[in-house]
Amino acid sequence: MRIDSHQHFWKYDPLRDGWMDDGMQRIRRDFLPVDLHPLLKTCEIDACIAVQAGQTENETQFLLSLSEQYDFIKGVVGWIDLRDEGVEERLQYFSRFKKLRGFRHIVQDEAEDDFLLREDFCRGISCLSKYGFTYDLLIYPKQMPAAVKFLAKFPDQKFVLDHLAKPEIKNQHFSNWVPYIEALAKNKNLYCKLSGMLTEADWHNWKLQDFSFCVSAILRNFGTDRVMFGSDWPVCLLAGSYRQVVTTLEELTVHLSVPDKEKLWGGNCERFYFNNAL
């Protein structure tokens, strides 16, 4: 089974979705399962994981309701306030939803570079493994030093790094990214999504070679057992089509063996989100 480990659905709301600035007109509209399904079929992708884009429990319920209507949505990564003192009560409530596989907080938008190390946030993270929930780590390179310390606190929690921690692909500046990727990858409970690369490049003038250094670095450090394909659709549409996202990664990993390709394109995603054991 080929699985897209990272995509989003939303009904566009200009007040809630203020992060979509004037340069993002292309994605300022509704994107729902009926829009994605034909793209998956065309690219021979069998299923997907729907990831939160808004930081409310309503967003989590919205994604869960879609997953109940569409079988190809195999899992949901939602949001709850992990800083809340009543977080365990919310985890107990959400544990009844079979397709809810984990949670994410948009840490990249937090003002503090060391947000991950907040005591209240770490308290919430410490509760996730009890309920079999994963955590998606969304950060910028400037937050990677804190992420190294953060992961060391939770060796039994399953994490996945979204979008390679958003390296500066457009400027091809990786000196502040490489050493922390090496440090993060030493945590065997951390996976990495090969996702979100096109939107970190020059949206209008990117080329295949722009991504080769980062993909090679991820494969070298994480190996082929802890990486997974993700489209970041519909955000990816700012820089390319769904098919371009797929073919870009296919070309950059053409050298991998068939078993390793099967892991990257679905096997690792399935193991991460649906096998509770590390």
Secondary structure, DSSP 4 states (H G I P E B T S, - for coil): --EEEEE--B---TTTTTTS-GGGGGG-S-B-HHHHHHHHHHTT--EEEEE--SSSHHHHHHHHHHHHH-TTEEEEEE---TTSTTHHHHHHHHTT-TTEEEEEE-GGG-S-TTGGG-HHHHHHHTTTGGGT-EEEE---GGGHHHHHHHHHH-TTS-EEEGGGG--BTTTTB-TTTHHHHHHHHT-TTEEEEE-S-GGGS-TTT--GGGGHHHHHHHHHHH-SSSEEE---BTGGGGT--HHHHHHHHHHHTTTS-HHHHHIIIIIHHHHHHH----
